[in-house]
């Protein structure tokens, strides 16, 4: 519906997207890129300014102007009264989340070739917000990943803020003259001076950085994650064929993103034993080696529900085969989260013996 409103206005006025100039952030960089993915905005020019008169002339304004009104294509979130969130989420939206909430379904439908009403579009719409866009909203609104009141003042073991998309966008605010860096994207803003043109060029570089990252997430979700749902469910339903314990499953190939799907399946069947090990071949080759992987306690966790046996960890090849009493062993990781064998029967036996305390 929002896309239809925007398209009607496009017929009557030049297509100009407005946002603020000065220090830029990841949220408006993503918002601008998302808009330009739509046919209605493909050739839109960009004005970065805080001049109210120039912004008033823009077709669509994001992250500036003090107004949120989708009917007028105004998408700012800095108003004191603004408290809009994505459906079923508690994180207040930034300009990235606003644009995604209104235009995300249309973008996904266009990129996937599915009708906007297709249930897979709804699945992807939720997943891309949860896995990607929500972090932009939280970052711009100063929302921390953890509630410090509930976990206390936990000290980090290492710095991780230097490798987030938001931090990389922040870096692009600083002009750096280095021949090793890629050339800046030419600015497309209107009525700008030379210093402003350079700033706009860095903004477009930031927009391309976060935007192409979004597209890759979408491509992986559509091309790999969605098909994997059926693969993991089939393996789960056949778990008793793999082992009578019902705690080992076999995937037909490697590279299947199984974790999230497995946790969701288990959550819908809480009375059944948890899966402890997943078996899969390392490649499509007929004589491919096999892997056994211990399931982690939760998505994103490095702690396994039950690692492979302690006496195997860090041991390889013939020595491991001798210790385990299993032919064809290749390795066992030092943490016990994964191991390998030349055959499926071999990794299955490694999993079965690790089931026993």
FENVENWO-V771462 format. One record per residue. RES is the residue in one small letter. PSI is psi in whole degrees, 0 to 359 (* if undefined). D_LAST is the distance of its C-alpha to the last C-alpha in whole Angstrom. Layout:
res: (RES,RES)
psi: (PSI,PSI)
d_last: (D_LAST,D_LAST)
This chain:
res: (x,x,x,x,x,x,x,x,x,x,x,x,x,x,x,x,x,x,x,x,x,x,x,x,x,x,x,x,x,x,x,x,x,x,x,x,x,x,x,x,x,x,x,x,x,x,x,x,x,x,x,x,x,x,x,x,x,x,x,x,x,x,x,x,x,x,x,x,x,x,x,x,x,x,x,x,x,x,x,x,x,x,x,x,x,x,x,x,x,x,x,x,x,x,x,x,x,x,x,x,x,x,x,x,x,x,x,x,x,x,x,x,x,x,x,x,x,x,x,x,x,x,x,x,x,x,x,x,x,x,x,x,x,x,x,x,x,x,x,x,x,x,x,x,x,x,x,x,x,x,x,x,x,x,x,x,x,x,x,x,x,x,x,x,x,x,x,x,x,x,x,x,x,x,x,x,x,x,x,x,x,x,x,x,x,x,x,x,x,x,x,x,x,x,x,x,x,x,x,x,x,x,x,x,x,x,x,x,x,x,x,x,x,x,x,x,x,x,x,x,x,x,x,x,x,x,x,x,x,x,x,x,x,x,x,x,x,x,x,x,x,x,x,x,x,x,x,x,x,x,x,x,x,x,x,x,x,x,x,x,x,x,x,x,x,x,x,x,x,x,x,x,x,x,x,x,x,x,x,x,x,x,x,x,x,x,x,x,x,x,x,x,x,x,x,x,x,x,x,x,x,x,x,x,x,x,x,x,x,x,x,x,x,x,x,x,x,x,x,x,x,x,x,x,x,x,x,x,x,x,x,x,x,x,x,x,x,x,x,x,x,x,x,x,x,x,x,x,x,x,x,x,x,x,x,x,x)
psi: (315,320,323,319,315,319,321,319,329,327,336,352,156,151,103,125,133,140,177,154,188,201,126,160,171,330,312,334,317,319,315,317,316,316,317,352,340,142,324,336,6,316,19,139,166,131,124,110,163,8,115,325,319,321,324,332,352,146,316,137,131,140,18,159,346,28,135,108,101,328,335,6,44,122,66,155,10,359,145,329,357,128,25,137,162,146,131,18,158,1,125,139,149,189,329,312,324,310,318,318,321,329,354,317,318,321,314,317,317,315,329,342,10,152,149,335,356,138,330,330,321,318,314,323,314,316,316,327,311,316,342,298,324,325,326,317,313,317,314,333,6,33,123,154,324,149,105,336,332,333,353,184,77,128,131,147,338,163,130,358,349,352,18,157,322,320,324,324,317,321,326,350,336,124,127,122,97,121,344,345,150,155,148,151,132,139,148,9,157,147,56,150,173,314,322,323,319,319,318,324,319,324,316,327,317,319,318,323,307,327,316,330,320,314,322,319,318,316,319,320,318,317,338,310,314,309,332,336,312,323,315,320,319,318,321,316,337,16,326,337,331,315,140,339,335,17,12,132,156,124,147,345,162,170,4,123,86,339,305,318,319,315,320,319,315,323,331,353,62,342,352,152,144,148,131,331,144,129,142,152,152,338,181,353,148,321,30,146,165,154,148,131,130,137,134,163,339,164,128,354,148,358,128,148,316,103,164,162,141,321,348,340,130,6,150,160,229,323,319,317,321,315,318,338,31,125,148,14,142,312,164,125,150,334,350,11,342,159,171,155,159,345,162,318,326,313,328,319,323,318,316,318,334,343,331,125,*)
d_last: (57,57,58,61,62,62,63,67,67,67,70,72,71,70,66,65,62,63,60,61,62,61,57,55,51,48,49,53,52,50,52,55,53,51,55,56,54,56,59,61,60,60,63,63,64,63,65,63,65,65,69,69,72,70,67,69,70,67,66,62,61,58,56,60,63,61,61,58,60,59,62,64,61,61,57,57,54,56,58,57,57,54,51,50,46,45,44,41,40,41,42,46,48,49,52,49,47,51,52,48,49,52,52,48,48,52,50,47,49,52,49,47,50,49,51,50,50,47,43,42,44,43,39,40,43,40,37,40,41,37,36,39,42,41,40,44,45,42,44,47,47,45,42,39,36,34,36,36,37,33,31,34,35,32,33,33,31,34,37,36,40,41,40,40,43,45,45,46,49,50,50,53,55,56,59,57,60,58,59,55,54,55,58,58,59,63,63,65,66,69,72,70,71,70,67,66,66,63,61,61,60,57,56,56,54,51,52,51,48,46,48,47,43,44,45,42,39,41,42,38,37,40,39,35,34,36,35,31,31,32,30,27,28,28,25,23,25,24,21,20,22,20,17,17,14,16,14,16,19,22,25,28,29,28,29,29,28,25,24,27,27,23,23,27,26,23,25,27,25,23,22,20,16,16,16,13,14,18,20,23,26,27,31,33,34,34,32,30,26,23,21,17,17,14,16,17,17,21,24,25,22,20,17,14,12,9,11,10,8,10,12,14,15,19,19,22,23,24,22,19,19,19,16,14,17,18,21,23,20,22,20,17,18,18,16,14,16,17,18,20,21,25,24,22,21,19,17,16,15,13,12,11,9,7,6,4,0)
